[in-house]
Amino acid sequence: VQLQASGGGLVQAGESLRLSCAASGEIFQFSALGWYRQAPGKSRDMVATITANDNIVYADSVKGRFTISRDNAKNTVYLQMNSLKPEDTAVYYCKLQWLHVNLWGKGTQVTVSS
């Protein structure tokens, strides 16, 4: 299984971006998926997760602004990011978890200017 994230870029505060993470392999629909982010000099933190049963958890800092969703037919997980703030600037990573398997995709840079 491989993960490929895309959709990052440079935007101004208040604008929106949608990140996508496509996965190969047959375990996607059975997997928990998540978006994490890492700003320079900081740890990698959870942004949003979605289970195989569509149970969703958001970090407090993004609640009401970000939406995670999944399309099992396309083996893709999305992160819709609205009302972006400069503090959202980070490298964003997607993660797939299935049983004991944890896979990370390459990150995509999101930069929000003030």
ZADO-1210 file (C-alpha; in nm, 4 decimals, padded with zeros to 6 digits):
<atoms>
<atom x="00.0000" y="00.0000" z="00.0000" code="VAL" pos="1"/>
<atom x="00.1239" y="00.3464" z="-00.0867" code="GLN" pos="2"/>
<atom x="-00.0160" y="00.6852" z="00.0042" code="LEU" pos="3"/>
<atom x="00.0165" y="01.0006" z="-00.2002" code="GLN" pos="4"/>
<atom x="-00.0977" y="01.3352" z="-00.0626" code="ALA" pos="5"/>
<atom x="-00.1659" y="01.6387" z="-00.2760" code="SER" pos="6"/>
<atom x="-00.3423" y="01.9725" z="-00.2731" code="GLY" pos="7"/>
<atom x="-00.1155" y="02.1874" z="-00.0622" code="GLY" pos="8"/>
<atom x="-00.0148" y="02.5366" z="-00.1570" code="GLY" pos="9"/>
<atom x="00.0186" y="02.8991" z="-00.0595" code="LEU" pos="10"/>
<atom x="-00.3004" y="03.0838" z="00.0334" code="VAL" pos="11"/>
<atom x="-00.4009" y="03.3925" z="00.2237" code="GLN" pos="12"/>
<atom x="-00.5690" y="03.3870" z="00.5613" code="ALA" pos="13"/>
<atom x="-00.9398" y="03.3163" z="00.5301" code="GLY" pos="14"/>
<atom x="-00.9068" y="03.1146" z="00.2115" code="GLU" pos="15"/>
<atom x="-00.9630" y="02.7420" z="00.1601" code="SER" pos="16"/>
<atom x="-00.7722" y="02.4384" z="00.0400" code="LEU" pos="17"/>
<atom x="-00.8647" y="02.0762" z="-00.0085" code="ARG" pos="18"/>
<atom x="-00.6060" y="01.8085" z="00.0501" code="LEU" pos="19"/>
<atom x="-00.6376" y="01.4641" z="-00.1019" code="SER" pos="20"/>
<atom x="-00.4607" y="01.1421" z="-00.0193" code="CYS" pos="21"/>
<atom x="-00.4934" y="00.8508" z="-00.2569" code="ALA" pos="22"/>
<atom x="-00.4027" y="00.4995" z="-00.1554" code="ALA" pos="23"/>
<atom x="-00.3288" y="00.1883" z="-00.3501" code="SER" pos="24"/>
<atom x="-00.4226" y="-00.1578" z="-00.2199" code="GLY" pos="25"/>
<atom x="-00.7353" y="-00.3345" z="-00.1026" code="GLU" pos="26"/>
<atom x="-00.7272" y="-00.2531" z="00.2681" code="ILE" pos="27"/>
<atom x="-00.8311" y="00.1095" z="00.2294" code="PHE" pos="28"/>
<atom x="-01.1988" y="00.0550" z="00.3097" code="GLN" pos="29"/>
<atom x="-01.1111" y="-00.1341" z="00.6282" code="PHE" pos="30"/>
<atom x="-00.8612" y="00.1226" z="00.7494" code="SER" pos="31"/>
<atom x="-00.8681" y="00.4192" z="00.9795" code="ALA" pos="32"/>
<atom x="-00.7342" y="00.7294" z="00.8083" code="LEU" pos="33"/>
<atom x="-00.5985" y="01.0507" z="00.9392" code="GLY" pos="34"/>
<atom x="-00.4412" y="01.3844" z="00.8647" code="TRP" pos="35"/>
<atom x="-00.1544" y="01.5118" z="01.0737" code="TYR" pos="36"/>
<atom x="00.0597" y="01.8216" z="01.0482" code="ARG" pos="37"/>
<atom x="00.4034" y="01.9305" z="01.1506" code="GLN" pos="38"/>
<atom x="00.5179" y="02.2887" z="01.1702" code="ALA" pos="39"/>
<atom x="00.8899" y="02.3754" z="01.1764" code="PRO" pos="40"/>
<atom x="01.0435" y="02.2908" z="01.5120" code="GLY" pos="41"/>
<atom x="00.7267" y="02.1296" z="01.6397" code="LYS" pos="42"/>
<atom x="00.5964" y="01.7787" z="01.6816" code="SER" pos="43"/>
<atom x="00.3644" y="01.6070" z="01.4362" code="ARG" pos="44"/>
<atom x="00.0110" y="01.6529" z="01.5636" code="ASP" pos="45"/>
<atom x="-00.3217" y="01.4967" z="01.4785" code="MET" pos="46"/>
<atom x="-00.5550" y="01.7177" z="01.2773" code="VAL" pos="47"/>
<atom x="-00.8433" y="01.4815" z="01.2001" code="ALA" pos="48"/>
<atom x="-00.9107" y="01.1111" z="01.1868" code="THR" pos="49"/>
<atom x="-01.1869" y="00.8966" z="01.0409" code="ILE" pos="50"/>
<atom x="-01.2437" y="00.5303" z="01.1119" code="THR" pos="51"/>
<atom x="-01.3686" y="00.2621" z="00.8769" code="ALA" pos="52"/>
<atom x="-01.7113" y="00.3211" z="01.0329" code="ASN" pos="53"/>
<atom x="-01.6879" y="00.6967" z="00.9703" code="ASP" pos="54"/>
<atom x="-01.6300" y="00.7949" z="01.3310" code="ASN" pos="55"/>
<atom x="-01.4506" y="01.1294" z="01.3183" code="ILE" pos="56"/>
<atom x="-01.2277" y="01.3147" z="01.5602" code="VAL" pos="57"/>
<atom x="-01.0899" y="01.6661" z="01.5127" code="TYR" pos="58"/>
<atom x="-00.8230" y="01.8583" z="01.6934" code="ALA" pos="59"/>
<atom x="-00.9771" y="02.1440" z="01.8886" code="ASP" pos="60"/>
<atom x="-00.7820" y="02.3955" z="01.6838" code="SER" pos="61"/>
<atom x="-00.9559" y="02.2979" z="01.3585" code="VAL" pos="62"/>
<atom x="-01.3084" y="02.2150" z="01.4741" code="LYS" pos="63"/>
<atom x="-01.5662" y="02.4005" z="01.2690" code="GLY" pos="64"/>
<atom x="-01.3124" y="02.4879" z="00.9981" code="ARG" pos="65"/>
<atom x="-01.1802" y="02.1561" z="00.8669" code="PHE" pos="66"/>
<atom x="-01.3734" y="01.8548" z="00.7408" code="THR" pos="67"/>
<atom x="-01.2326" y="01.5082" z="00.6860" code="ILE" pos="68"/>
<atom x="-01.4069" y="01.2670" z="00.4520" code="SER" pos="69"/>
<atom x="-01.3339" y="00.9476" z="00.2683" code="ARG" pos="70"/>
<atom x="-01.4358" y="00.7934" z="-00.0617" code="ASP" pos="71"/>
<atom x="-01.3770" y="00.4208" z="-00.0481" code="ASN" pos="72"/>
<atom x="-01.4635" y="00.3797" z="-00.4163" code="ALA" pos="73"/>
<atom x="-01.1711" y="00.6075" z="-00.5007" code="LYS" pos="74"/>
<atom x="-00.9437" y="00.4938" z="-00.2177" code="ASN" pos="75"/>
<atom x="-00.9077" y="00.8573" z="-00.1223" code="THR" pos="76"/>
<atom x="-00.9317" y="01.0593" z="00.1969" code="VAL" pos="77"/>
<atom x="-00.9862" y="01.4336" z="00.1888" code="TYR" pos="78"/>
<atom x="-00.9311" y="01.7260" z="00.4179" code="LEU" pos="79"/>
<atom x="-01.1352" y="02.0341" z="00.3369" code="GLN" pos="80"/>
<atom x="-00.9762" y="02.3307" z="00.5090" code="MET" pos="81"/>
<atom x="-01.1746" y="02.6521" z="00.5335" code="ASN" pos="82"/>
<atom x="-01.1026" y="02.9823" z="00.7057" code="SER" pos="83"/>
<atom x="-00.7330" y="02.9064" z="00.7062" code="LEU" pos="84"/>
<atom x="-00.5113" y="03.0855" z="00.9548" code="LYS" pos="85"/>
<atom x="-00.1365" y="03.1508" z="00.9523" code="PRO" pos="86"/>
<atom x="-00.1022" y="02.9052" z="01.2413" code="GLU" pos="87"/>
<atom x="-00.2290" y="02.6306" z="01.0086" code="ASP" pos="88"/>
<atom x="00.0980" y="02.6567" z="00.8169" code="THR" pos="89"/>
<atom x="00.2675" y="02.3167" z="00.8262" code="ALA" pos="90"/>
<atom x="00.3510" y="02.0080" z="00.6295" code="VAL" pos="91"/>
<atom x="00.0402" y="01.7912" z="00.6218" code="TYR" pos="92"/>
<atom x="00.0650" y="01.4125" z="00.6203" code="TYR" pos="93"/>
<atom x="-00.1958" y="01.1444" z="00.5679" code="CYS" pos="94"/>
<atom x="-00.1858" y="00.8195" z="00.7593" code="LYS" pos="95"/>
<atom x="-00.3487" y="00.4825" z="00.7083" code="LEU" pos="96"/>
<atom x="-00.3915" y="00.2425" z="00.9977" code="GLN" pos="97"/>
<atom x="-00.5101" y="-00.1145" z="00.9607" code="TRP" pos="98"/>
<atom x="-00.4537" y="-00.3696" z="01.2381" code="LEU" pos="99"/>
<atom x="-00.0827" y="-00.3420" z="01.3151" code="HIS" pos="100"/>
<atom x="-00.0036" y="-00.1576" z="00.9918" code="VAL" pos="101"/>
<atom x="00.0675" y="00.2155" z="01.0060" code="ASN" pos="102"/>
<atom x="00.1548" y="00.3886" z="00.6819" code="LEU" pos="103"/>
<atom x="00.2442" y="00.7510" z="00.6225" code="TRP" pos="104"/>
<atom x="00.2278" y="00.9381" z="00.2973" code="GLY" pos="105"/>
<atom x="00.4749" y="01.2018" z="00.1903" code="LYS" pos="106"/>
<atom x="00.3733" y="01.5385" z="00.3193" code="GLY" pos="107"/>
<atom x="00.2271" y="01.8313" z="00.1349" code="THR" pos="108"/>
<atom x="00.3134" y="02.1864" z="00.2342" code="GLN" pos="109"/>
<atom x="00.0385" y="02.4269" z="00.3340" code="VAL" pos="110"/>
<atom x="00.1400" y="02.7884" z="00.3837" code="THR" pos="111"/>
<atom x="-00.1074" y="03.0517" z="00.4982" code="VAL" pos="112"/>
<atom x="-00.0005" y="03.4128" z="00.4746" code="SER" pos="113"/>
<atom x="-00.1499" y="03.6861" z="00.6891" code="SER" pos="114"/>
</atoms>
